[in-house]
Amino acid sequence: MTTQPTGTPATAFTAETIQQQIAEAQKIRTTMKPAKWAREIGWRHIIGVVAVIYAIFPIVFMVSASLNPAGTMTGSNRLFSSIGWDNYAALGTSAGGAAVNFWDWFVNSLIIGIATGIGTVLMGAAASYAFSRFRFKGRRAGLTSLLVIQMFPQMLAFVAVYLLIMTMGHVFPVLGFDSKISLICVYLGGALGVNTFLMYGFFNTVPMELNEAAMIDGATHTQIYWTIILRMVTPILAVVGLLSFISSFGEYILASLILPRVPSSTLAVGLYGLVSNQTNANWGVFAAGAVIAALPVLILFQLLQKYIVGGLTAGSVKG
């Protein structure tokens, strides 16, 4: 049985060793015959390029339609045949004789999406931590109930949600129709399903020894949860927050049910209203609004990308 010399780590990932590994990989790639390269590596590049083209074409077509002053998506098959900013200028003014409250819709969607994302993360993390770290009566039944409930889409309950919001509005007007708070509450009502199970599995991978060591040092469960565990599970918090923001930012059915008035609508409801009338559909303004509506999701994804692809507990446990 061999042992490592004293003071020498088992694996030294220094800058020199990394550069050597990169140089060796480049040397292997350059010395590989073209036929072997195409058979083992080249086909992956081809599939990747085809996938990128397939995914990016609808985006390019939408951008081209948003810059088309004709206000149509079927008038020309040539991309960027005519370029103008008329459709973007029409946002927030009028389109086809109807008012376009685009920036009101945009702000409403941002408020609802951010509040729903933060609330989902806080609720899901608290529930997942309790199921993962504590043993209590009804724990298994609670997990089973969440598993069964998440099988049914939240949209199946839109009739019950409508009656509930109508009744609540008579008692508490702030929780009635045309209220962003009521829509946020409805979204958060279905946040403990798949999100809790997703985060529960992630919490289980965090070593229990961290809790025990912190408790020996005198930390309470609250301190352990906020200062240690949440930092360890940052990747899953970022994923759940991003998915929750995207789903609530583009949700249509419940938003159109609870926010029926045009000024209080969300982007999904407002943009659909621009093209719902077959005799007066302005697809150019719709495309321009869709392009701008995609920006918050792209920005949020870029900001959270380092957490999404980051390691789970890298460097947290020695040994």
MARDO-601593 format. One record per residue (C-alpha): residue in three letters; residue number from 1; x negated, z, y. Coordinates in steps of 0.001 Angstrom, whole numbers. Example, Ala and Ser with C-alpha at 12.3 -4.5 7.8 and 13.67 -1.06 7.14 Angstrom:
BEGIN
PT  type  seq       c1       c3       c2
PT   ALA    1   -12300     7800    -4500
PT   SER    2   -13670     7140    -1060
//
This chain:
BEGIN
PT  type  seq       c1       c3       c2
PT   MET    1        0        0        0
PT   THR    2    -1485    -1087     3299
PT   THR    3    -1129      761     6549
PT   GLN    4    -1498     -317    10128
PT   PRO    5    -4595      871    12012
PT   THR    6    -4037     3866    14248
PT   GLY    7    -2826     2866    17704
PT   THR    8    -2075     -729    16656
PT   PRO    9     1625    -1738    16624
PT   ALA   10     3026    -3581    13622
PT   THR   11     3961    -6567    15790
PT   ALA   12     2378    -7134    19174
PT   PHE   13     4540    -9485    21225
PT   THR   14     2098   -10095    24036
PT   ALA   15     1937   -13033    26388
PT   GLU   16    -1016   -14466    24444
PT   THR   17      769   -14428    21092
PT   ILE   18     3888   -16006    22586
PT   GLN   19     1806   -18778    24149
PT   GLN   20       78   -19350    20820
PT   GLN   21     3394   -19649    19006
PT   ILE   22     4699   -22115    21602
PT   ALA   23     1509   -24175    21317
PT   GLU   24     1784   -24239    17530
PT   ALA   25     5442   -25345    17706
PT   GLN   26     4572   -28131    20153
PT   LYS   27     1704   -29232    17921
PT   ILE   28     3989   -29435    14890
PT   ARG   29     6549   -31409    16885
PT   THR   30     3986   -33917    18190
PT   THR   31     2350   -34461    14784
PT   MET   32     5677   -34954    12967
PT   LYS   33     6430   -38543    11946
PT   PRO   34     9361   -40221    13773
PT   ALA   35    11390   -40683    10587
PT   LYS   36    10990   -37044     9604
PT   TRP   37    11721   -35895    13150
PT   ALA   38    14942   -37960    13227
PT   ARG   39    15994   -36654     9807
PT   GLU   40    15317   -32969    10474
PT   ILE   41    15668   -32508    14253
PT   GLY   42    16770   -35716    15956
PT   TRP   43    20340   -35737    14582
PT   ARG   44    20944   -32367    16211
PT   HIS   45    20066   -33816    19612
PT   ILE   46    22470   -36708    19023
PT   ILE   47    25318   -34366    18114
PT   GLY   48    24534   -32208    21150
PT   VAL   49    24583   -35169    23543
PT   VAL   50    27881   -36447    22098
PT   ALA   51    29437   -32968    22410
PT   VAL   52    28305   -32657    26033
PT   ILE   53    29718   -36095    26923
PT   TYR   54    33002   -35293    25172
PT   ALA   55    33307   -31982    27037
PT   ILE   56    32243   -33181    30484
PT   PHE   57    34320   -36374    30697
PT   PRO   58    37662   -34630    31539
PT   ILE   59    35856   -32679    34270
PT   VAL   60    34368   -35845    35740
PT   PHE   61    37766   -37564    35606
PT   MET   62    39433   -34627    37371
PT   VAL   63    36789   -34601    40117
PT   SER   64    37224   -38377    40544
PT   ALA   65    41004   -37981    40825
PT   SER   66    40614   -35206    43391
PT   LEU   67    38516   -37529    45575
PT   ASN   68    40930   -40455    45240
PT   PRO   69    42922   -40758    48523
PT   ALA   70    45683   -42668    46689
PT   GLY   71    46942   -39413    45220
PT   THR   72    47309   -40723    41677
PT   MET   73    45519   -40262    38377
PT   THR   74    46624   -43536    36824
PT   GLY   75    46137   -46039    39646
PT   SER   76    42601   -46961    38635
PT   ASN   77    40499   -46529    35521
PT   ARG   78    37270   -46754    37484
PT   LEU   79    35713   -43414    38238
PT   PHE   80    34958   -42726    41901
PT   SER   81    36289   -46158    42915
PT   SER   82    37312   -44634    46257
PT   ILE   83    36126   -41343    47699
PT   GLY   84    37810   -39249    50351
PT   TRP   85    38526   -35639    51235
PT   ASP   86    42218   -36084    52030
PT   ASN   87    43414   -34177    48970
PT   TYR   88    41220   -31188    49738
PT   ALA   89    42338   -31243    53370
PT   ALA   90    45978   -31221    52220
PT   LEU   91    45513   -27907    50426
PT   GLY   92    47167   -25206    52456
PT   THR   93    49067   -27658    54689
PT   SER   94    51633   -29950    53093
PT   ALA   95    51894   -32511    50328
PT   GLY   96    54746   -34933    50045
PT   GLY   97    56844   -32986    52515
PT   ALA   98    56503   -29697    50616
PT   ALA   99    54403   -26789    51797
PT   VAL  100    51275   -26076    49764
PT   ASN  101    50346   -22384    49959
PT   PHE  102    47207   -22989    47935
PT   TRP  103    45040   -20291    49463
PT   ASP  104    47821   -17712    49102
PT   TRP  105    48081   -18663    45427
PT   PHE  106    44306   -18500    45106
PT   VAL  107    44092   -14992    46575
PT   ASN  108    47025   -13799    44452
PT   SER  109    45372   -15095    41280
PT   LEU  110    42054   -13495    42196
PT   ILE  111    43673   -10103    42853
PT   ILE  112    45668   -10223    39628
PT   GLY  113    42747   -11509    37551
PT   ILE  114    40224    -8972    38856
PT   ALA  115    42625    -6038    38540
PT   THR  116    43644    -7089    35037
PT   GLY  117    40035    -7585    33960
PT   ILE  118    38900    -4188    35233
PT   GLY  119    41949    -2422    33810
PT   THR  120    41553    -4104    30421
PT   VAL  121    37892    -3098    30198
PT   LEU  122    38577      527    31148
PT   MET  123    41564      919    28837
PT   GLY  124    40000     -938    25924
PT   ALA  125    36683      908    26208
PT   ALA  126    38361     4317    26310
PT   ALA  127    40554     3540    23298
PT   SER  128    37667     2020    21343
PT   TYR  129    35420     4994    22042
PT   ALA  130    38103     7394    20820
PT   PHE  131    38731     5434    17612
PT   SER  132    35013     4992    16973
PT   ARG  133    33655     8459    17710
PT   PHE  134    36489    10886    16930
PT   ARG  135    38364    11645    13724
PT   PHE  136    41941    12740    14360
PT   LYS  137    45317    12639    12701
PT   GLY  138    46975     9239    13056
PT   ARG  139    43713     7376    13695
PT   ARG  140    44145     4960    10783
PT   ALA  141    47825     4453    11586
PT   GLY  142    46933     3708    15210
PT   LEU  143    44349     1110    14239
PT   THR  144    46792     -493    11809
PT   SER  145    49507     -585    14475
PT   LEU  146    47170    -2318    16921
PT   LEU  147    46241    -4836    14241
PT   VAL  148    49899    -5627    13552
PT   ILE  149    50942    -5742    17216
PT   GLN  150    48195    -8164    18192
PT   MET  151    49599   -10714    15716
PT   PHE  152    52585   -11282    17996
PT   PRO  153    51946   -13106    21301
PT   GLN  154    52914   -11248    24428
PT   MET  155    55013   -14217    25528
PT   LEU  156    57524   -13526    22737
PT   ALA  157    58704   -10513    24717
PT   PHE  158    59417   -12372    27964
PT   VAL  159    63169   -11707    27696
PT   ALA  160    62558    -7981    27259
PT   VAL  161    59978    -8070    30070
PT   TYR  162    62504    -9767    32365
PT   LEU  163    65181    -7145    31676
PT   LEU  164    62641    -4329    32049
PT   ILE  165    61333    -5618    35392
PT   MET  166    64890    -6150    36656
PT   THR  167    65867    -2588    35736
PT   MET  168    62673    -1055    37092
PT   GLY  169    63094    -2959    40346
PT   HIS  170    66340    -1165    41089
PT   VAL  171    64630     2230    40810
PT   PHE  172    61083     1386    41968
PT   PRO  173    61073    -1782    44105
PT   VAL  174    57266    -1988    43923
PT   LEU  175    57613    -2597    40168
PT   GLY  176    60305    -5248    40525
PT   PHE  177    60131    -9002    40971
PT   ASP  178    57779   -10640    43494
PT   SER  179    55305    -7809    43004
PT   LYS  180    51732    -8356    41896
PT   ILE  181    51591    -4752    40671
PT   SER  182    54392    -5363    38184
PT   LEU  183    52658    -8478    36826
PT   ILE  184    49374    -6577    36465
PT   CYS  185    51199    -3815    34580
PT   VAL  186    52728    -6374    32227
PT   TYR  187    49311    -7906    31537
PT   LEU  188    47755    -4492    30945
PT   GLY  189    50588    -3624    28583
PT   GLY  190    49181    -6087    26075
PT   ALA  191    45523    -5259    26671
PT   LEU  192    45109    -2776    23810
PT   GLY  193    45560    -5306    21032
PT   VAL  194    42767    -7669    20169
PT   ASN  195    40504    -6263    22893
PT   THR  196    40495    -2793    21361
PT   PHE  197    39654    -4144    17918
PT   LEU  198    36922    -6344    19360
PT   MET  199    35353    -3454    21248
PT   TYR  200    35924    -1011    18385
PT   GLY  201    33644    -3009    16111
PT   PHE  202    31027    -3143    18834
PT   PHE  203    31186      612    19458
PT   ASN  204    30641     1255    15750
PT   THR  205    27264     -504    15880
PT   VAL  206    25932     1987    18441
PT   PRO  207    24023     4685    16502
PT   MET  208    25791     8024    16276
PT   GLU  209    22390     9671    16727
PT   LEU  210    22618     8867    20439
PT   ASN  211    25684    11096    20758
PT   GLU  212    24082    13866    18727
PT   ALA  213    20860    13791    20737
PT   ALA  214    22771    13875    24019
PT   MET  215    24935    16781    22847
PT   ILE  216    21810    18736    21854
PT   ASP  217    20570    18239    25418
PT   GLY  218    23849    19706    26704
PT   ALA  219    25739    16524    27641
PT   THR  220    29534    16514    27426
PT   HIS  221    31621    13746    25880
PT   THR  222    32449    12488    29353
PT   GLN  223    28782    12255    30330
PT   ILE  224    27908    10585    27038
PT   TYR  225    30689     8037    27485
PT   TRP  226    29971     7073    31103
PT   THR  227    26171     7331    31219
PT   ILE  228    25075     6312    27713
PT   ILE  229    27675     4526    25603
PT   LEU  230    29055     2198    28269
PT   ARG  231    25535     1069    29135
PT   MET  232    24854      339    25465
PT   VAL  233    27993    -1788    25079
PT   THR  234    27633    -3750    28316
PT   PRO  235    27706    -7139    26496
PT   ILE  236    31138    -6550    24968
PT   LEU  237    32458    -5170    28260
PT   ALA  238    31363    -8386    29952
PT   VAL  239    32989   -10527    27258
PT   VAL  240    36294    -8653    27357
PT   GLY  241    36366    -8649    31155
PT   LEU  242    35644   -12378    31294
PT   LEU  243    38273   -13281    28686
PT   SER  244    40853   -11046    30349
PT   PHE  245    40159   -12578    33765
PT   ILE  246    40443   -16129    32414
PT   SER  247    43686   -15458    30508
PT   SER  248    45417   -13766    33456
PT   PHE  249    43998   -16197    36033
PT   GLY  250    45566   -19203    34297
PT   GLU  251    48659   -17615    32700
PT   TYR  252    51928   -19388    33560
PT   ILE  253    55006   -18124    31694
PT   LEU  254    54996   -14444    32693
PT   ALA  255    53675   -15252    36176
PT   SER  256    56522   -17699    36825
PT   LEU  257    58988   -15129    35499
PT   ILE  258    57872   -12186    37644
PT   LEU  259    56636   -14039    40762
PT   PRO  260    59263   -16740    41342
PT   ARG  261    58861   -17097    45116
PT   VAL  262    56381   -19727    46324
PT   PRO  263    54289   -17530    48692
PT   SER  264    53737   -14891    45985
PT   SER  265    53024   -17345    43158
PT   THR  266    49771   -17636    41275
PT   LEU  267    47645   -20763    41034
PT   ALA  268    49096   -21831    37691
PT   VAL  269    52680   -21597    38959
PT   GLY  270    51937   -23081    42372
PT   LEU  271    49946   -26057    41101
PT   TYR  272    52597   -26850    38521
PT   GLY  273    55153   -26962    41314
PT   LEU  274    53168   -29785    42951
PT   VAL  275    53685   -32120    39991
PT   SER  276    56921   -30812    38455
PT   ASN  277    59016   -33226    40511
PT   GLN  278    58633   -36657    38909
PT   THR  279    59720   -38476    42067
PT   ASN  280    57384   -36574    44376
PT   ALA  281    54313   -35603    42322
PT   ASN  282    51020   -35549    44173
PT   TRP  283    48379   -35595    41461
PT   GLY  284    45538   -35911    43939
PT   VAL  285    46268   -32541    45568
PT   PHE  286    46854   -31076    42114
PT   ALA  287    43437   -32304    40948
PT   ALA  288    41748   -30942    44082
PT   GLY  289    43369   -27566    43559
PT   ALA  290    42390   -27556    39885
PT   VAL  291    38751   -28231    40761
PT   ILE  292    38663   -25321    43222
PT   ALA  293    40542   -23083    40782
PT   ALA  294    37794   -23616    38198
PT   LEU  295    35070   -22283    40502
PT   PRO  296    35794   -18523    40122
PT   VAL  297    35636   -18794    36334
PT   LEU  298    32351   -20705    36483
PT   ILE  299    30825   -18242    38951
PT   LEU  300    31948   -15231    36916
PT   PHE  301    30582   -16740    33717
PT   GLN  302    27214   -17372    35325
PT   LEU  303    27069   -13824    36663
PT   LEU  304    27912   -12305    33270
PT   GLN  305    25900   -14700    31150
PT   LYS  306    22850   -12458    30905
PT   TYR  307    25038    -9668    29546
PT   ILE  308    26924   -11924    27162
PT   VAL  309    23788   -13266    25517
PT   GLY  310    21902    -9982    25805
PT   GLY  311    21027    -7771    22873
PT   LEU  312    23213    -4920    21742
PT   THR  313    20861    -1923    21590
PT   ALA  314    17456    -3527    22088
PT   GLY  315    14914     -821    22807
PT   SER  316    17439     2003    22760
PT   VAL  317    16421     3583    19434
PT   LYS  318    12822     4092    18430
PT   GLY  319    11632     4206    14869
//
